[in-house]
């Protein structure tokens, strides 16, 4: 588990821990349809006990969760972001890019050599966001999302 606690444009980006895991769990299932409920706790425990894992809560000034990010850094110093979502109101703002760029700047101090993003096939908005931020499609994993029967698109920068 990588510990993160950043203040970015009046938002707090911090590591999920045992104190806020229930709240982030609830937010994720309300806001990210491609996450399978069965794997959430296994995912959390894997993150919690593993050294280079990211699981972040993004909160506004009132302490309400408005976003989440999950990722991992492998031995070759590659960052894999499994999801990065904000509430729909914030998705349209420049805030998504500001938070990502600030967070990436902080994480790159760990020596990150490449960044990869996972995007669900058909998620045109996310693909556009990542394309406009310098990411390109490098691979497709067939029927990765069981609930949606959709492919996973891997993008790289």
Secondary structure, 3 states (H helix, E strand, C coil): CCCCEEEECCEEEEECCCCCHHHHHHHHHHHCCCCCHHHHHHHHHHHHHCCCEEEEEEECCCCCEEEEEEEEECCCCEEEEEEEEECHHHHCCCHHHHHHHHHHHHHHHHCCCEEEEEEECCCHHHHHHHHHCCCEEEEEEEEEECCCCEEEEEEEC
